[in-house]
Amino acid sequence: MDPLGSPRITELSFVPSLPQEDQARADFYALSARLLLAPPDAALLQALAGADSLDAQADNPLDSAWEQLIAAAAAMDPEAAKEEFDSLFISIGNPKINPYGSFYIAGFLNEKPLAKLRGELADLGLARSADAGEMEDHLAALCEAMRLMIAGEQAGMPGATRQSLARQKAFFDVHLKPWYRRCLDDIRLATEANFYRRVADFVQAFLDIEAEAFEMEENACIN
């Protein structure tokens, strides 16, 4: 089964030979997973700082969030990014931010939403890797799951299977949609957040577009 819960963090693995829209979606999920799982290193900050603007319409929230993320990366030092990440997500006791579906849906970690997620991941042929430090309902792991459903084996995971938009939507609606905005709001509003305020803006703008696109697809099918 394909490993889940530990997105490759040494470098972003962008997806070749997919339809352009699917490739862009997979790449954004990959970047979201990478930034939410671990602090950006110097190479990633440099890559973000030199990234091109999106070819988007004026006043597009994702375009604005992307530009601000680029600017924040250009001004961020890797050590400062690590300190900020640790202050938000790492703690001997209870961290400032717990980016887990169970926490936001059920109020506690490792609750029924996680058990339900594990069953669905098993049906998809996905499982948490043995060396993963986070549970499967971590927001980064869920973004990685979406990437694998979009890209299949072309995501660099032999045996991964591309899933239909309907299957992607069903997974998104159950495991991401009910709570991602609250989690990203908590990151954005944390006093420790600087660079990660821009990360939260970017991830939310992208996931909001995903939610809207899934709804439009469903309405088109109904009509």
N, C-alpha and C positions, 0 to 999 in steps of 0.2 A: 504494500500500500504506500501511497505517496506521503512524505512527511509534511506535517502541518504544525504551525505554531512557532516556527523558527525561520522566518523569511531570510533569504541569503543577504547578509549585511555587508560583505566585503565590497560588493559593487552591485549596481542595479542591473538586473538581467532583463533587458527589454526584449520584446517579442517580435520576431521577424515573420514574414509571410502570412500575416493575418489581414483580413479586410481592415482598411485604414481606421475606421471607427472602433473596431474591436481592439486593434493594436493600441490606440490612444487610451481606451478604457483600461486595458491590462497594465499599461505603463503607469497610469495614474494610481491604480490600486497598488502596484509595486512600490511606487514612491511613498504612498501613504503608509504602507506596512513598514517600510524601512525607517521612516522618520518616527513612527510611533513605537517601534520596538527598541531602538537604541539611539543615542545622540549621534548627530552627523559628524563624520571625521573631516579632516581638511580637504580630502579629495571630493567628497560629496558637496561640501560648502562651495568649493571652487566651481564644481560642475553646475550647481544651482545658480551661482552668481553670474555665470557666463551663458545661461540658458536664454533661448530666444523667447520673445513674446508669443502669446497664443494668437492664432488667427481667429479671433472672436469678434462678435458684434460689440459696439460701444455699450458701455454700462453693463456688460456681462459680469455677474458676480465672480465667476471663476477666473476671468481674465484679470480683474482687479486683485483678487486674492493671490494669483500667480505672480503678478508684478510686485506685490508687497513681499511675498516670500523670497523672490529673487533679491530684492533690496536688503531684506533682513539677513540673507545668507552672505551677501557681500560685506556686511558690517559685523558679522559674527566671527568670533574666535573659537576654534575647536574646544579649548579648555573651558571657556565660558559656556559653550553649548552643553558640555558634559555636566558641569556644575548645575546648570539649569535643569537638565533632564533628571539628574539625581534628586534634586530638591522637589521635583514634581512627582516622580514615579518610584523612587527608591527610598526605603526607610527601614530601620530595624523594627519599628512598630508598624503603625498604620500609615501608609504613604498619603500624601496630599491628594493624589488622583489614583483611583482604582479603575482602570479602563476595561472592565469586564462586564459582559452582558448580564451575568447572574446578579452582580452587585446592583445594577441599575434597574433590572426587571423585577428581581425578587427581594432585593435589599440586603443580600448576603452573598459571599463568595461561594462557589462550588455548590450551587443549588440546582433545582430541577431544570432551569433553562440550559445549563451545561450538559446535563444528562441527555436532554432532548437533542441538543446540538451534536453530541458524540454519535448518537444513533444515525442522524442524518448524514454526518460525515462518513460514517462507515458505509452507508448506502452509496455514497459517491466515490468510494474507494480511497478515501483520505483518512489520515490518522496523524496524531501528534507524534513528532519525532522524539526518540528516546532522550536526546540531549536538550530538548526545548525547555527553557526556563519559565515559560508562561503557559497558562491553560488555553484551551482551544477557543474560549469565548473572549479572549483579549481582542481589542479592536484591531490590532495589527494582524493577528492570526485570521480574523474574519475577512480582512482586506486581502490577505494572501489566498484564502479559500475562493474568494470571488475571482481573483486573477487566474487561478487554476481552472475554474469553471469556464471562464471566457476563452482561455488560450489552450487548455489541454496540454498535450505533450510539447507544444511549441513554447510553453513557459519554461522549458528545461527540466521538466519532471517526467521521465519515462513512465508510461502507463496512465498518466492523467488523461481524463476524457473531457472534451469540450461538451458543455451542457447547453441546452436550448435556452432562449430568452425566458421562456415560461419557468424553467427550473431555476434560473438565476434569480428571477423576480420572487419566486416563492421563498428561496433562501434569504434574500435581502429583506423581504417583508417581515419574516419571523425573527431573524437573528441580528439585524442591523437597524432597521427602520424604527423600532419602538424606543431606542435609547441613544443612538449615536449623537443626536443634537444635544441632549443633556450632558453627556460626557464631554463633548467638545466645548460646550458653554463653560463647564467647570474648569477646563484647561485654560480657556481664554480669560476667565475672570480671576484666576489665581494670581496673587500678588507676585509670585516668583516667575511668572511667565513673561518672557520677552520675545525671544525667537519663537517659542512654542505657541505664542498667541497667533503668530502668522501661520504656523503649521496648522493650528486648529481652524483658522479661517479658510485655508486652502482645502483641507480635508472636508470640511462641512460644505463648502461651495461645490466640490466635486460630488459628494454623496447626495446633496440636494438635487443636482442635475440627474443623477442616476434614479432617484426616487421619482422625479417628474417624468423621466423617459419611460420608466416601467409602467407608470400610470397611463401615459399616452398610448403605449403599446397595448395595454389591456383594453382601453376604451376603443381602440381601432379594431381589435379582434371582436369585441362585442357588437360594434356597429357593422 
